[in-house]
Amino acid sequence: MYETEVENKSNEDSKKVSEFMRIQKLFRQETRNQYGKQIPKDKRKPLDYSIVLDFHNIEGNIKENRDLIIDCCENVTKNQIDFNKETDFYLEPSQWEVYGLKGYPGFYFIPSPFTDRQQKKWVKDALEIYANPPNSTNLVPFFGKVDNLWQNAVREIRGDKDISIPRPLDKNGKELPTYRSLLDKLTWATLGYQYQWTPRVYSEEFHEKMPEDLKDLVRKIAIATQFDPYTAEAATVNFYSEDSIMGGHLDDAEEEMEKPIISISFGSTAVFLMGGENRDITPIPLFIKSGDIVIMGGRSRYCYHGVAKIVENSFNDQLLQDQNEETRIQMQWIKDKNRRININTRQVFKVPKS
């Protein structure tokens, strides 16, 4: 009798949905009808985003969310941050807005400090440099290192007939899918110390040079939010598409946990969930739009977080306007599947090695 009761309770506990998952499910659309048939996108029931905190429209938030927002703008203005308008790919730090979140000391949000032209620069680097060898990507275990993935894919997208584009080959010389199809399979790349996903470690054996302009940008962000000194030794570049989500997780593989994760996003808007130290604490949903920066230090460094939704039709069409054809194709590639590129950096070691 007692054993049966314990077994039933264990089954009930295993079926229990965490608060993190409950909020995440609020942003899942029904994609099939009662007969199992696919519902066309334009016929799906729209989602309710009214509970999502929006740092771009402070007064437009519901009262509960307005009460969570802390104005931290003076954090920037009282710090002297070097700036060169000719070489720095962001707006002058004195123009940045910085907000905090009540209950999360060490969490900061900077609404996009980039012009449209500057956003395109970081997208270009993500596609043409960050996702290219010697950096590792999710494609490597299955297809080997694929050189010039974007450059060759864009030729296929354009349908260049005057340039011979040989199919990529795997390590055994076997033909791989087209570059364009491989590009659609791209979900992540790693920079600097290449994170080893299975053992969840950083190793001296797998280390590449971090981009200097990215290191400089995140150092300025760390100064603005009072996390200086900060050395970006590793980064993960995530390539989300319209159906992508990321469950509640912790970034806790680094030796240095007192320095923040600094996260920069471009492309479509995401609903990001900022949770607590366990998944049963109700997370706060907030919009992350193109160019926005999220800093997770202090308490938030130890909190579960994830992505609940890439918001439908949220790409800024203004980014499509460009005289450069390849830049337009990059922006169109992001828009076509409502993609989002996220670059999140971290200091790995207590005493930086890079």
Secondary structure, 3 states (H helix, E strand, C coil): CHHHHHHHHHHHHHHCCCHHHHHHHCCCCCCECCCCCECCHHHCCCCCCCCCECCCCHHHCCHHHHCCEEECCHHHHCCCCCCCCCCCCCCCHHHCCCEEECCCCCEEEECCCCCHHHHHHHHHHHHHHHCCCCCEECCHHHHCCCCCHHHHHHHHHHCCCCCCCCCCECCCCCECCCHHHHHHHCCEEEEEECCECCCCECCCCCECCCCHHHHHHHHHHHHHCCCCCCCCCEEEEEEECCCCCEEEECCCCCCCCCCCEEEEEEECCEEEEECCCCCCCCCEEEEECCCCEEEECHHHHHCCEEEEEECCCCCCHHHHCCCCHHHHHHHHHHHHCCCEEEEEEECCCCCCCC
